[in-house]
Amino acid sequence: MRELPNPTFALSPLSLPRGLQQRPVVYFKAPSPQPLPQPERSALVVSWARHQDEVRQVQRLRYAVFAKEMGARLNTPLPGHDIDLFDNYCEHLLVRDEATREVVGTYRLLTPAQAKRVGSTYSDLEFDLTRLRGLRDRMVELGRSCVHEDYRHGGVIMALWGALAEFMQRNKLDTMIGCASIPMLHNGVISGDVAASIWQQLKTTHLAPIEHRVRARLPLPVEQLDSSLAVEPPALIKGYLRLGAKVLGAPAWDPEFNTADLPMLMRIDDLPARYRKHFLGQ
């Protein structure tokens, strides 16, 4: 196994957030006259990728979710893997099923130092981030978040977020950015109406102050779309908003993934008290 290069920051000793430690995740069927519990699943184990083969496992999961499940058209040098030029510069966070050792969730982090080495963040490709230049020295980019379809119960994301919070605190970083995706497929039809409607909602409730707003390089034409649909943001976006995240501007269109991407920023100082206590023990 090939060791990965030394990380640019100390990786946090990982543990699951409170309430998830040393407790198997239990699944139950939907309510019925006589509800029967399904067999217990194993506990979740969080770790940082240390070897190239672990990164390959992450990339296979991403391919399964983005290409096979969501229909993304990926230009990848290795069949069955989602690989791009940023992967070699990122730290890869992963969650495994303790019993099967299968990778069931992942995030990748691009640190400020590595962003300088590669020349940009992924978000720079989709948005003009000029107004964020004063934040870059303390800004980590989050990306390629995905969870295996059998594990989308919230526990995997909570485990990942706990590790992210530890990483940020340990390395005295205070800002996270990323592109949060909204699928363009709605009721079997490819349309931007859902994304336009979500943007219409969030710009009135969660828009960042003017000094942090950004512009899409390939904007979704929201003015030409129906923005009146009664739809909710995807679960991951709703989770970010609960953590105090702000939307930085109107969505971009990502033709490769066929999604509308919202630029989002989250700061440690904006974490609500209950999440600060949960993730940071403060």
C-alpha positions in Angstrom: 0.0 0.0 0.0 1.3 3.4 -0.9 1.4 5.9 1.9 -0.2 9.3 1.2 2.0 12.4 1.5 2.0 13.9 5.0 -1.0 16.1 5.6 -0.6 19.9 5.7 -2.2 20.0 9.1 -2.4 17.6 12.0 -5.3 15.1 11.6 -7.6 14.9 14.5 -7.7 11.7 16.6 -11.2 10.7 15.6 -14.2 9.6 17.6 -17.9 9.6 17.0 -20.0 12.5 18.3 -21.7 12.0 21.6 -24.7 9.8 21.3 -23.1 7.7 18.6 -20.1 6.3 20.4 -20.0 2.5 20.9 -23.6 2.2 19.9 -24.7 0.1 16.9 -27.0 1.9 14.6 -30.4 0.1 14.7 -32.8 0.1 11.7 -36.6 -0.3 12.0 -39.3 -0.8 9.4 -41.9 1.8 8.9 -44.7 1.8 11.5 -47.2 -1.0 11.2 -49.7 -2.7 13.4 -46.9 -5.0 14.7 -43.6 -3.2 14.0 -40.7 -5.6 13.8 -37.1 -4.3 14.3 -34.6 -5.2 11.6 -31.3 -6.8 12.6 -28.8 -4.5 14.2 -26.1 -2.9 12.1 -22.6 -2.5 13.2 -21.2 0.7 14.7 -19.7 3.4 12.5 -15.9 4.0 12.5 -14.5 7.4 11.4 -11.0 7.8 10.0 -8.7 9.7 7.7 -7.4 8.0 4.6 -3.8 7.1 5.1 -3.1 5.0 2.1 -3.9 5.2 -1.6 -6.1 2.1 -1.5 -8.3 3.9 1.0 -8.7 6.9 -1.3 -9.6 4.4 -4.1 -12.4 3.0 -1.8 -13.7 6.6 -1.4 -13.5 7.2 -5.1 -15.5 4.0 -5.8 -18.2 5.1 -3.4 -18.4 8.5 -5.0 -18.7 6.9 -8.5 -21.5 4.6 -7.3 -23.4 7.6 -5.9 -22.7 10.3 -8.4 -22.5 8.3 -11.7 -24.6 5.2 -11.2 -27.3 6.6 -8.9 -27.4 10.3 -9.9 -26.4 10.0 -13.5 -23.3 12.3 -13.5 -21.2 12.1 -16.6 -17.7 11.8 -15.1 -14.5 12.1 -17.0 -12.3 9.8 -15.0 -8.9 8.2 -15.7 -9.9 5.0 -13.9 -13.1 3.3 -14.7 -15.6 2.9 -11.8 -13.9 5.7 -9.8 -14.7 9.4 -9.4 -11.3 11.1 -9.7 -10.4 14.7 -10.4 -7.3 16.9 -10.2 -8.0 18.0 -6.6 -8.1 14.5 -5.0 -4.3 14.3 -4.7 -4.2 17.6 -2.7 -7.1 16.8 -0.3 -7.5 15.1 3.0 -10.1 12.3 2.7 -12.4 11.7 5.6 -14.3 8.4 5.6 -16.8 6.4 7.6 -16.8 2.6 7.6 -19.3 0.0 8.7 -17.3 -1.6 11.6 -18.4 -5.2 10.7 -18.0 -5.1 6.9 -15.2 -2.5 6.8 -17.0 -1.0 3.8 -16.7 2.7 3.3 -20.2 4.1 3.6 -19.6 7.9 3.7 -17.0 10.4 2.8 -16.0 14.1 2.6 -12.8 15.6 1.2 -11.1 18.7 2.6 -8.9 21.1 0.8 -6.8 23.1 3.3 -5.6 26.6 2.7 -2.0 25.5 2.1 -3.0 22.8 -0.4 -5.4 25.2 -2.2 -2.3 27.4 -2.8 -0.4 24.5 -4.2 -3.1 23.4 -6.6 -3.8 27.0 -7.5 -7.5 27.2 -6.6 -10.4 25.4 -4.9 -13.0 23.4 -6.7 -15.5 26.2 -5.8 -13.3 28.7 -7.7 -14.1 26.8 -10.9 -17.8 27.4 -10.4 -17.8 30.8 -8.8 -15.9 34.1 -8.7 -14.7 34.0 -5.0 -12.9 37.4 -5.1 -14.9 38.7 -2.1 -13.7 35.8 0.0 -10.0 36.6 -0.4 -9.7 37.9 3.1 -10.9 34.5 4.5 -8.7 32.2 2.5 -5.9 31.7 5.0 -8.4 30.2 7.5 -10.8 28.6 4.9 -11.2 24.9 4.3 -13.2 23.7 1.2 -15.5 20.8 1.8 -16.5 18.7 -1.2 -17.6 15.4 -2.7 -19.8 14.6 0.3 -21.8 11.4 -0.2 -23.3 8.5 1.8 -24.1 4.9 0.6 -27.8 4.6 -0.1 -28.2 2.0 2.7 -26.8 4.3 5.4 -28.7 7.6 4.9 -30.1 7.8 8.4 -28.2 10.8 9.7 -25.6 8.9 11.7 -23.0 8.9 9.0 -23.3 12.7 8.4 -23.2 13.4 12.1 -20.0 11.3 12.4 -18.4 13.2 9.5 -19.4 16.6 11.0 -17.9 15.7 14.4 -14.6 14.9 12.8 -14.7 18.0 10.7 -15.3 20.2 13.7 -12.3 18.6 15.6 -10.1 19.2 12.5 -11.1 22.8 12.3 -10.6 23.5 16.0 -7.3 21.6 16.2 -5.8 23.6 13.3 -7.2 27.0 14.2 -9.3 27.2 11.1 -12.7 28.9 11.3 -14.4 28.9 7.8 -15.7 26.2 5.6 -17.0 26.7 2.0 -18.4 24.4 -0.6 -20.8 23.8 -3.4 -24.1 22.2 -2.2 -25.8 20.4 -5.0 -29.5 20.3 -5.9 -30.4 17.6 -8.4 -31.9 18.8 -11.7 -34.1 15.8 -12.1 -37.6 16.4 -10.7 -40.6 14.0 -11.2 -38.7 12.3 -14.0 -38.0 15.5 -15.9 -34.7 17.4 -16.0 -35.6 21.0 -14.9 -34.0 23.8 -12.9 -37.4 24.8 -11.3 -36.6 23.0 -8.0 -33.3 24.8 -7.7 -34.8 28.1 -8.6 -37.5 27.6 -6.0 -35.0 26.7 -3.3 -32.9 29.7 -4.2 -36.0 32.0 -4.0 -36.7 30.7 -0.4 -33.1 30.8 0.9 -32.2 34.2 -0.4 -34.8 35.7 1.8 -33.8 33.8 4.9 -30.1 32.7 4.7 -28.3 35.0 2.3 -24.8 36.1 3.3 -24.0 39.8 3.8 -22.9 41.6 0.6 -19.2 41.5 1.4 -19.2 37.7 1.1 -21.4 37.2 -1.9 -20.1 35.5 -5.0 -21.1 35.1 -8.6 -21.6 31.9 -10.6 -19.4 31.5 -13.7 -22.1 29.5 -15.4 -25.3 30.8 -13.7 -28.5 28.8 -13.6 -31.0 31.0 -15.4 -33.3 31.3 -12.4 -35.2 34.3 -13.9 -36.4 32.0 -16.7 -37.5 29.2 -14.4 -40.5 28.6 -12.2 -39.4 29.6 -8.7 -42.8 29.1 -7.0 -42.6 25.3 -6.3 -43.3 24.3 -2.7 -40.2 22.2 -2.3 -37.7 21.8 0.5 -33.9 21.9 0.2 -32.1 18.6 0.1 -31.3 17.1 3.6 -27.6 18.0 3.4 -28.4 21.7 2.7 -31.0 21.8 5.5 -28.3 20.3 7.8 -25.8 23.1 6.9 -28.4 25.8 7.5 -29.1 24.3 11.0 -25.4 24.7 11.6 -25.5 28.4 10.8 -24.4 28.2 7.2 -25.1 31.1 4.8 -25.8 31.0 1.0 -23.3 33.2 -0.9 -25.3 33.7 -4.0 -27.4 32.3 -6.8 -26.8 28.7 -8.0 -24.4 27.7 -10.7 -25.2 25.0 -13.2 -22.7 22.0 -13.2 -23.2 20.2 -16.5 -20.9 17.3 -15.6 -23.0 16.4 -12.5 -26.2 17.9 -14.0 -26.9 19.7 -10.7 -27.5 23.3 -9.6 -24.8 24.2 -7.0 -25.4 26.6 -4.2 -22.2 28.3 -2.8 -22.3 28.0 0.9 -20.2 29.3 3.8 -20.1 28.0 7.4 -18.1 29.5 10.2 -17.3 27.9 13.5 -18.3 31.1 15.4 -21.8 30.8 13.9 -22.4 27.3 15.2 -25.6 27.3 17.4 -24.9 26.6 21.1 -26.3 23.1 21.1 -24.2 22.1 18.1 -21.1 23.7 19.6 -21.6 21.7 22.7 -22.3 18.5 20.8 -19.3 18.7 18.4 -16.8 20.8 20.4 -17.8 20.2 24.0 -18.0 23.9 24.6 
